[in-house]
Amino acid sequence: MKTKTLEISGKKLRMTAEFQPIIRLSGNKIFRYEALARFFNAEGFLIPTQQIIDEIEQLGAIREVTNFIFDTTCHLIKLKHDLTISFNLSHLLINDGEYLSRLYQQCLLNDVQPQSIEIEISEKITKAQLIESLPFLKQAKEYGFMISLDDFGAGNLQVDSLKLFNFDTIKIDRSIIDGIAEDEKKLSTLQDFIDQLISTDVTIICEGVERSSDLALLNQYSPIGIQGYIFYRPLTFTQLRLLEGF
């Protein structure tokens, strides 16, 4: 469950899962984790995740990766029911109703509530693709999963169009956040995003927060979540269990 061997383009890789804590500023407490795939070559060196994910998607092996991450997520929640964990769903699997049903059935088999799991969809897919995925998103919500829009601000979606998709969480891309203490234009853009999103009653998470000067400006928005190295780096399966005490 903790590791899996993949063979990609004739190379054997070891895959594992790590979990990045997400902090709510009000109280500075962890309220969610994001499950992340990590890949190592035969010599044990870490391979850049996006690089290998792109290759895996091209080879049509993304289900194997997603299955591992999802099954590990279910295993953790089964061990501690009050955990909430998100994971990224490849654009290649969006609109695959059979695969969504497989995820739901896996929850039932593990006695895991789908409400404890959030499916992340990247804004880097097009608005047309998102509109096409509305039946898929609706079915996911009917199963009980939460739905998150990842990388908001990195694409072309506007805040006023988000209501159409009924997202539970909006994660603001790190490119909008990094350096806001030194860049007034970035800060103004971020403040505008947050002010508009707060009125929509979604959970707001700022990604990639690594500087104390940036965090100081975000502290005025106590309801939001923070994901970044300034609080925690991604944790291994064992580290998460030690932190959560189970």
Phi and psi restraints in degrees (value plus and minus 20) as a CYANA .aco file:
   2 LYS   PHI    -101.4   -61.4
   2 LYS   PSI     -47.5    -7.5
   3 THR   PHI    -158.6  -118.6
   3 THR   PSI     139.2   179.2
   4 LYS   PHI    -165.7  -125.7
   4 LYS   PSI     122.0   162.0
   5 THR   PHI    -116.7   -76.7
   5 THR   PSI     111.5   151.5
   6 LEU   PHI    -138.7   -98.7
   6 LEU   PSI     128.9   168.9
   7 GLU   PHI    -136.2   -96.2
   7 GLU   PSI      92.7   132.7
   8 ILE   PHI    -142.9  -102.9
   8 ILE   PSI      98.8   138.8
   9 SER   PHI      33.1    73.1
   9 SER   PSI      20.1    60.1
  10 GLY   PHI      61.1   101.1
  10 GLY   PSI     -19.1    20.9
  11 LYS   PHI    -128.6   -88.6
  11 LYS   PSI     117.4   157.4
  12 LYS   PHI    -109.3   -69.3
  12 LYS   PSI     109.1   149.1
  13 LEU   PHI    -143.0  -103.0
  13 LEU   PSI     129.3   169.3
  14 ARG   PHI    -124.6   -84.6
  14 ARG   PSI     107.3   147.3
  15 MET   PHI    -131.0   -91.0
  15 MET   PSI     119.7   159.7
  16 THR   PHI    -158.9  -118.9
  16 THR   PSI     152.8   192.8
  17 ALA   PHI    -137.2   -97.2
  17 ALA   PSI     119.8   159.8
  18 GLU   PHI    -144.4  -104.4
  18 GLU   PSI     143.9   183.9
  19 PHE   PHI    -155.4  -115.4
  19 PHE   PSI      95.6   135.6
  20 GLN   PHI    -113.8   -73.8
  20 GLN   PSI     102.6   142.6
  21 PRO   PHI     -86.0   -46.0
  21 PRO   PSI     126.1   166.1
  22 ILE   PHI    -139.9   -99.9
  22 ILE   PSI     107.4   147.4
  23 ILE   PHI    -123.8   -83.8
  23 ILE   PSI     115.4   155.4
  24 ARG   PHI    -109.7   -69.7
  24 ARG   PSI     107.7   147.7
  25 LEU   PHI     -81.0   -41.0
  25 LEU   PSI     -55.4   -15.4
  26 SER   PHI     -92.6   -52.6
  26 SER   PSI      80.3   120.3
  27 GLY   PHI      79.8   119.8
  27 GLY   PSI     -31.0     9.0
  28 ASN   PHI      30.9    70.9
  28 ASN   PSI      24.5    64.5
  29 LYS   PHI    -133.1   -93.1
  29 LYS   PSI     127.5   167.5
  30 ILE   PHI     -90.0   -50.0
  30 ILE   PSI     109.1   149.1
  31 PHE   PHI    -144.1  -104.1
  31 PHE   PSI     -23.4    16.6
  32 ARG   PHI    -184.7  -144.7
  32 ARG   PSI     139.8   179.8
  33 TYR   PHI    -147.5  -107.5
  33 TYR   PSI     130.3   170.3
  34 GLU   PHI    -128.3   -88.3
  34 GLU   PSI     105.8   145.8
  35 ALA   PHI    -100.2   -60.2
  35 ALA   PSI     110.3   150.3
  36 LEU   PHI    -146.6  -106.6
  36 LEU   PSI     117.2   157.2
  37 ALA   PHI    -103.1   -63.1
  37 ALA   PSI     118.9   158.9
  38 ARG   PHI    -147.5  -107.5
  38 ARG   PSI     121.1   161.1
  39 PHE   PHI    -147.2  -107.2
  39 PHE   PSI     117.4   157.4
  40 PHE   PHI    -148.5  -108.5
  40 PHE   PSI     121.3   161.3
  41 ASN   PHI    -100.8   -60.8
  41 ASN   PSI    -197.0  -157.0
  42 ALA   PHI     -81.8   -41.8
  42 ALA   PSI     -45.9    -5.9
  43 GLU   PHI    -107.0   -67.0
  43 GLU   PSI     -21.9    18.1
  44 GLY   PHI      70.1   110.1
  44 GLY   PSI     -11.7    28.3
  45 PHE   PHI    -108.3   -68.3
  45 PHE   PSI     120.8   160.8
  46 LEU   PHI     -88.5   -48.5
  46 LEU   PSI     114.4   154.4
  47 ILE   PHI    -122.7   -82.7
  47 ILE   PSI     116.6   156.6
  48 PRO   PHI     -71.9   -31.9
  48 PRO   PSI     106.5   146.5
  49 THR   PHI     -79.8   -39.8
  49 THR   PSI     -69.3   -29.3
  50 GLN   PHI     -83.5   -43.5
  50 GLN   PSI     -55.4   -15.4
  51 GLN   PHI     -79.7   -39.7
  51 GLN   PSI     -67.6   -27.6
  52 ILE   PHI     -97.3   -57.3
  52 ILE   PSI     -51.7   -11.7
  53 ILE   PHI     -83.5   -43.5
  53 ILE   PSI     -61.8   -21.8
  54 ASP   PHI     -78.7   -38.7
  54 ASP   PSI     -62.6   -22.6
  55 GLU   PHI     -87.6   -47.6
  55 GLU   PSI     -61.5   -21.5
  56 ILE   PHI     -83.0   -43.0
  56 ILE   PSI     -60.9   -20.9
  57 GLU   PHI     -84.9   -44.9
  57 GLU   PSI     -61.1   -21.1
  58 GLN   PHI     -83.2   -43.2
  58 GLN   PSI     -52.8   -12.8
  59 LEU   PHI    -107.3   -67.3
  59 LEU   PSI     -22.6    17.4
  60 GLY   PHI      54.9    94.9
  60 GLY   PSI       6.0    46.0
  61 ALA   PHI    -128.0   -88.0
  61 ALA   PSI      -4.6    35.4
  62 ILE   PHI     -88.5   -48.5
  62 ILE   PSI     -46.4    -6.4
  63 ARG   PHI     -81.0   -41.0
  63 ARG   PSI     -60.9   -20.9
  64 GLU   PHI     -81.1   -41.1
  64 GLU   PSI     -60.5   -20.5
  65 VAL   PHI     -87.6   -47.6
  65 VAL   PSI     -67.7   -27.7
  66 THR   PHI     -83.5   -43.5
  66 THR   PSI     -60.1   -20.1
  67 ASN   PHI     -78.2   -38.2
  67 ASN   PSI     -64.1   -24.1
  68 PHE   PHI     -83.2   -43.2
  68 PHE   PSI     -67.5   -27.5
  69 ILE   PHI     -83.7   -43.7
  69 ILE   PSI     -63.5   -23.5
  70 PHE   PHI     -87.5   -47.5
  70 PHE   PSI     -62.7   -22.7
  71 ASP   PHI     -84.5   -44.5
  71 ASP   PSI     -57.9   -17.9
  72 THR   PHI     -86.3   -46.3
  72 THR   PSI     -59.7   -19.7
  73 THR   PHI     -80.6   -40.6
  73 THR   PSI     -67.0   -27.0
  74 CYS   PHI     -80.2   -40.2
  74 CYS   PSI     -61.1   -21.1
  75 HIS   PHI     -81.1   -41.1
  75 HIS   PSI     -62.8   -22.8
  76 LEU   PHI     -85.2   -45.2
  76 LEU   PSI     -65.3   -25.3
  77 ILE   PHI     -86.6   -46.6
  77 ILE   PSI     -52.6   -12.6
  78 LYS   PHI     -84.6   -44.6
  78 LYS   PSI     -54.3   -14.3
  79 LEU   PHI     -93.8   -53.8
  79 LEU   PSI     -54.4   -14.4
  80 LYS   PHI    -161.6  -121.6
  80 LYS   PSI      83.8   123.8
  81 HIS   PHI     -87.2   -47.2
  81 HIS   PSI     -40.7    -0.7
  82 ASP   PHI    -108.7   -68.7
  82 ASP   PSI     -13.6    26.4
  83 LEU   PHI     -94.7   -54.7
  83 LEU   PSI     125.3   165.3
  84 THR   PHI    -141.6  -101.6
  84 THR   PSI     107.5   147.5
  85 ILE   PHI    -153.2  -113.2
  85 ILE   PSI     115.8   155.8
  86 SER   PHI    -127.7   -87.7
  86 SER   PSI     137.2   177.2
  87 PHE   PHI    -167.0  -127.0
  87 PHE   PSI     134.1   174.1
  88 ASN   PHI    -107.7   -67.7
  88 ASN   PSI     111.6   151.6
  89 LEU   PHI    -123.3   -83.3
  89 LEU   PSI     101.5   141.5
  90 SER   PHI     -77.3   -37.3
  90 SER   PSI     126.3   166.3
  91 HIS   PHI     -79.6   -39.6
  91 HIS   PSI     -42.3    -2.3
  92 LEU   PHI     -92.7   -52.7
  92 LEU   PSI     -37.9     2.1
  93 LEU   PHI    -123.6   -83.6
  93 LEU   PSI     -30.6     9.4
  94 ILE   PHI     -86.3   -46.3
  94 ILE   PSI     117.0   157.0
  95 ASN   PHI      61.8   101.8
  95 ASN   PSI     -17.4    22.6
  96 ASP   PHI    -110.5   -70.5
  96 ASP   PSI      70.4   110.4
  97 GLY   PHI     -82.1   -42.1
  97 GLY   PSI     -55.2   -15.2
  98 GLU   PHI     -85.3   -45.3
  98 GLU   PSI     -59.1   -19.1
  99 TYR   PHI     -88.9   -48.9
  99 TYR   PSI     -59.7   -19.7
 100 LEU   PHI     -79.7   -39.7
 100 LEU   PSI     -61.4   -21.4
 101 SER   PHI     -82.3   -42.3
 101 SER   PSI     -56.6   -16.6
 102 ARG   PHI     -82.2   -42.2
 102 ARG   PSI     -61.2   -21.2
 103 LEU   PHI     -84.1   -44.1
 103 LEU   PSI     -61.9   -21.9
 104 TYR   PHI     -83.9   -43.9
 104 TYR   PSI     -64.4   -24.4
 105 GLN   PHI     -82.9   -42.9
 105 GLN   PSI     -54.8   -14.8
 106 GLN   PHI     -85.1   -45.1
 106 GLN   PSI     -56.8   -16.8
 107 CYS   PHI     -81.4   -41.4
 107 CYS   PSI     -66.1   -26.1
 108 LEU   PHI     -82.0   -42.0
 108 LEU   PSI     -61.7   -21.7
 109 LEU   PHI     -84.2   -44.2
 109 LEU   PSI     -51.3   -11.3
 110 ASN   PHI    -116.4   -76.4
 110 ASN   PSI     -16.7    23.3
 111 ASP   PHI      36.7    76.7
 111 ASP   PSI      25.0    65.0
 112 VAL   PHI    -133.7   -93.7
 112 VAL   PSI     112.2   152.2
 113 GLN   PHI     -94.6   -54.6
 113 GLN   PSI     104.6   144.6
 114 PRO   PHI     -77.0   -37.0
 114 PRO   PSI     -45.8    -5.8
 115 GLN   PHI     -82.6   -42.6
 115 GLN   PSI     -35.7     4.3
 116 SER   PHI    -106.1   -66.1
 116 SER   PSI     -21.8    18.2
 117 ILE   PHI    -142.8  -102.8
 117 ILE   PSI     113.8   153.8
 118 GLU   PHI    -136.0   -96.0
 118 GLU   PSI     108.9   148.9
 119 ILE   PHI    -110.7   -70.7
 119 ILE   PSI     101.5   141.5
 120 GLU   PHI    -117.5   -77.5
 120 GLU   PSI     110.3   150.3
 121 ILE   PHI    -138.9   -98.9
 121 ILE   PSI     111.3   151.3
 122 SER   PHI    -100.0   -60.0
 122 SER   PSI     119.3   159.3
 123 GLU   PHI     -90.3   -50.3
 123 GLU   PSI     -26.8    13.2
 124 LYS   PHI     -92.3   -52.3
 124 LYS   PSI     -30.6     9.4
 125 ILE   PHI     -98.6   -58.6
 125 ILE   PSI     141.8   181.8
 126 THR   PHI     -99.0   -59.0
 126 THR   PSI     141.9   181.9
 127 LYS   PHI     -82.3   -42.3
 127 LYS   PSI     -58.1   -18.1
 128 ALA   PHI     -80.6   -40.6
 128 ALA   PSI     -60.7   -20.7
 129 GLN   PHI     -85.4   -45.4
 129 GLN   PSI     -58.8   -18.8
 130 LEU   PHI     -84.9   -44.9
 130 LEU   PSI     -62.0   -22.0
 131 ILE   PHI     -82.6   -42.6
 131 ILE   PSI     -60.8   -20.8
 132 GLU   PHI     -82.6   -42.6
 132 GLU   PSI     -48.2    -8.2
 133 SER   PHI    -106.7   -66.7
 133 SER   PSI     -18.0    22.0
 134 LEU   PHI     -74.3   -34.3
 134 LEU   PSI     -64.4   -24.4
 135 PRO   PHI     -81.6   -41.6
 135 PRO   PSI     -56.6   -16.6
 136 PHE   PHI     -84.5   -44.5
 136 PHE   PSI     -66.2   -26.2
 137 LEU   PHI     -84.0   -44.0
 137 LEU   PSI     -59.6   -19.6
 138 LYS   PHI     -82.8   -42.8
 138 LYS   PSI     -63.4   -23.4
 139 GLN   PHI     -84.4   -44.4
 139 GLN   PSI     -61.0   -21.0
 140 ALA   PHI     -79.3   -39.3
 140 ALA   PSI     -62.3   -22.3
 141 LYS   PHI     -86.8   -46.8
 141 LYS   PSI     -56.7   -16.7
 142 GLU   PHI     -85.8   -45.8
 142 GLU   PSI     -53.3   -13.3
 143 TYR   PHI     -88.6   -48.6
 143 TYR   PSI     -43.0    -3.0
 144 GLY   PHI      94.1   134.1
 144 GLY   PSI     -27.9    12.1
 145 PHE   PHI     -86.8   -46.8
 145 PHE   PSI     128.3   168.3
 146 MET   PHI    -106.0   -66.0
 146 MET   PSI     136.3   176.3
 147 ILE   PHI    -146.0  -106.0
 147 ILE   PSI     111.2   151.2
 148 SER   PHI    -141.0  -101.0
 148 SER   PSI     121.4   161.4
 149 LEU   PHI    -118.6   -78.6
 149 LEU   PSI      95.0   135.0
 150 ASP   PHI    -110.1   -70.1
 150 ASP   PSI     137.2   177.2
 151 ASP   PHI      42.7    82.7
 151 ASP   PSI       9.0    49.0
 152 PHE   PHI     -81.9   -41.9
 152 PHE   PSI     115.2   155.2
 153 GLY   PHI      82.6   122.6
 153 GLY   PSI     -37.8     2.2
 154 ALA   PHI    -108.6   -68.6
 154 ALA   PSI     -31.4     8.6
 155 GLY   PHI    -137.2   -97.2
 155 GLY   PSI    -167.5  -127.5
 156 ASN   PHI    -133.3   -93.3
 156 ASN   PSI     -15.7    24.3
 157 LEU   PHI     -90.3   -50.3
 157 LEU   PSI     122.4   162.4
 158 GLN   PHI    -124.3   -84.3
 158 GLN   PSI     135.2   175.2
 159 VAL   PHI     -77.2   -37.2
 159 VAL   PSI     -59.8   -19.8
 160 ASP   PHI     -90.0   -50.0
 160 ASP   PSI     -30.9     9.1
 161 SER   PHI    -115.2   -75.2
 161 SER   PSI     -26.4    13.6
 162 LEU   PHI     -91.3   -51.3
 162 LEU   PSI     -48.2    -8.2
 163 LYS   PHI     -79.6   -39.6
 163 LYS   PSI     -48.9    -8.9
 164 LEU   PHI     -78.7   -38.7
 164 LEU   PSI     -51.2   -11.2
 165 PHE   PHI    -118.9   -78.9
 165 PHE   PSI     -29.3    10.7
 166 ASN   PHI      36.1    76.1
 166 ASN   PSI      25.7    65.7
 167 PHE   PHI     -90.4   -50.4
 167 PHE   PSI     126.0   166.0
 168 ASP   PHI    -104.3   -64.3
 168 ASP   PSI     -52.3   -12.3
 169 THR   PHI    -157.2  -117.2
 169 THR   PSI     120.6   160.6
 170 ILE   PHI    -138.7   -98.7
 170 ILE   PSI     101.9   141.9
 171 LYS   PHI    -123.9   -83.9
 171 LYS   PSI      95.5   135.5
 172 ILE   PHI     -99.3   -59.3
 172 ILE   PSI     108.7   148.7
 173 ASP   PHI     -82.1   -42.1
 173 ASP   PSI     125.3   165.3
 174 ARG   PHI     -80.6   -40.6
 174 ARG   PSI     -46.5    -6.5
 175 SER   PHI     -84.4   -44.4
 175 SER   PSI     -44.7    -4.7
 176 ILE   PHI    -101.7   -61.7
 176 ILE   PSI     -49.6    -9.6
 177 ILE   PHI    -114.9   -74.9
 177 ILE   PSI     -59.9   -19.9
 178 ASP   PHI     -82.3   -42.3
 178 ASP   PSI      97.8   137.8
 179 GLY   PHI      71.0   111.0
 179 GLY   PSI      -4.9    35.1
 180 ILE   PHI     -82.8   -42.8
 180 ILE   PSI     -44.9    -4.9
 181 ALA   PHI     -90.0   -50.0
 181 ALA   PSI     -41.4    -1.4
 182 GLU   PHI    -129.3   -89.3
 182 GLU   PSI     -27.3    12.7
 183 ASP   PHI    -148.8  -108.8
 183 ASP   PSI      83.5   123.5
 184 GLU   PHI     -83.9   -43.9
 184 GLU   PSI     -53.5   -13.5
 185 LYS   PHI     -86.2   -46.2
 185 LYS   PSI     -63.8   -23.8
 186 LYS   PHI     -81.3   -41.3
 186 LYS   PSI     -65.1   -25.1
 187 LEU   PHI     -81.0   -41.0
 187 LEU   PSI     -63.2   -23.2
 188 SER   PHI     -83.2   -43.2
 188 SER   PSI     -61.9   -21.9
 189 THR   PHI     -82.3   -42.3
 189 THR   PSI     -66.0   -26.0
 190 LEU   PHI     -83.4   -43.4
 190 LEU   PSI     -65.5   -25.5
 191 GLN   PHI     -80.4   -40.4
 191 GLN   PSI     -59.9   -19.9
 192 ASP   PHI     -83.1   -43.1
 192 ASP   PSI     -64.8   -24.8
 193 PHE   PHI     -78.0   -38.0
 193 PHE   PSI     -71.5   -31.5
 194 ILE   PHI     -84.1   -44.1
 194 ILE   PSI     -63.8   -23.8
 195 ASP   PHI     -79.8   -39.8
 195 ASP   PSI     -59.8   -19.8
 196 GLN   PHI     -93.4   -53.4
 196 GLN   PSI     -59.4   -19.4
 197 LEU   PHI     -91.3   -51.3
 197 LEU   PSI     -54.6   -14.6
 198 ILE   PHI     -78.0   -38.0
 198 ILE   PSI     -55.0   -15.0
 199 SER   PHI     -94.0   -54.0
 199 SER   PSI     -32.8     7.2
 200 THR   PHI    -112.1   -72.1
 200 THR   PSI     -23.6    16.4
 201 ASP   PHI      44.9    84.9
 201 ASP   PSI      15.0    55.0
 202 VAL   PHI    -122.3   -82.3
 202 VAL   PSI     141.5   181.5
 203 THR   PHI     -97.3   -57.3
 203 THR   PSI     109.8   149.8
 204 ILE   PHI    -129.1   -89.1
 204 ILE   PSI     109.0   149.0
 205 ILE   PHI    -146.4  -106.4
 205 ILE   PSI     109.7   149.7
 206 CYS   PHI    -117.2   -77.2
 206 CYS   PSI     104.8   144.8
 207 GLU   PHI    -115.6   -75.6
 207 GLU   PSI     133.0   173.0
 208 GLY   PHI      48.9    88.9
 208 GLY   PSI      12.4    52.4
 209 VAL   PHI    -101.4   -61.4
 209 VAL   PSI      97.9   137.9
 210 GLU   PHI    -149.5  -109.5
 210 GLU   PSI     -31.7     8.3
 211 ARG   PHI    -132.5   -92.5
 211 ARG   PSI     118.2   158.2
 212 SER   PHI     -85.6   -45.6
 212 SER   PSI     -51.1   -11.1
 213 SER   PHI     -87.5   -47.5
 213 SER   PSI     -57.1   -17.1
 214 ASP   PHI     -89.5   -49.5
 214 ASP   PSI     -62.3   -22.3
 215 LEU   PHI     -81.2   -41.2
 215 LEU   PSI     -57.2   -17.2
 216 ALA   PHI     -79.9   -39.9
 216 ALA   PSI     -55.8   -15.8
 217 LEU   PHI     -95.6   -55.6
 217 LEU   PSI     -49.6    -9.6
 218 LEU   PHI     -97.1   -57.1
 218 LEU   PSI     -39.6     0.4
 219 ASN   PHI     -82.5   -42.5
 219 ASN   PSI     -36.8     3.2
 220 GLN   PHI     -92.6   -52.6
 220 GLN   PSI     -35.1     4.9
 221 TYR   PHI    -126.2   -86.2
 221 TYR   PSI      53.7    93.7
 222 SER   PHI     -80.7   -40.7
 222 SER   PSI     -47.0    -7.0
 223 PRO   PHI     -94.2   -54.2
 223 PRO   PSI     -34.6     5.4
 224 ILE   PHI     -99.4   -59.4
 224 ILE   PSI     145.5   185.5
 225 GLY   PHI    -124.3   -84.3
 225 GLY   PSI     133.6   173.6
 226 ILE   PHI    -144.6  -104.6
 226 ILE   PSI     109.0   149.0
 227 GLN   PHI    -143.2  -103.2
 227 GLN   PSI      96.1   136.1
 228 GLY   PHI     154.3   194.3
 228 GLY   PSI     145.2   185.2
 229 TYR   PHI     -86.6   -46.6
 229 TYR   PSI     -35.6     4.4
 230 ILE   PHI     -83.1   -43.1
 230 ILE   PSI     -45.6    -5.6
 231 PHE   PHI    -124.3   -84.3
 231 PHE   PSI     -76.2   -36.2
 232 TYR   PHI    -166.5  -126.5
 232 TYR   PSI     122.1   162.1
 233 ARG   PHI    -105.0   -65.0
 233 ARG   PSI     143.9   183.9
 234 PRO   PHI     -76.6   -36.6
 234 PRO   PSI     121.7   161.7
 235 LEU   PHI    -123.7   -83.7
 235 LEU   PSI     127.1   167.1
 236 THR   PHI     -92.5   -52.5
 236 THR   PSI     148.6   188.6
 237 PHE   PHI     -73.0   -33.0
 237 PHE   PSI     -67.8   -27.8
 238 THR   PHI     -86.2   -46.2
 238 THR   PSI     -62.4   -22.4
 239 GLN   PHI     -82.4   -42.4
 239 GLN   PSI     -60.0   -20.0
 240 LEU   PHI     -83.1   -43.1
 240 LEU   PSI     -64.3   -24.3
 241 ARG   PHI     -82.4   -42.4
 241 ARG   PSI     -59.9   -19.9
 242 LEU   PHI     -85.3   -45.3
 242 LEU   PSI     -62.8   -22.8
 243 LEU   PHI     -84.0   -44.0
 243 LEU   PSI     -61.3   -21.3
 244 GLU   PHI    -105.4   -65.4
 244 GLU   PSI     -32.5     7.5
 245 GLY   PHI      52.3    92.3
 245 GLY   PSI      26.7    66.7
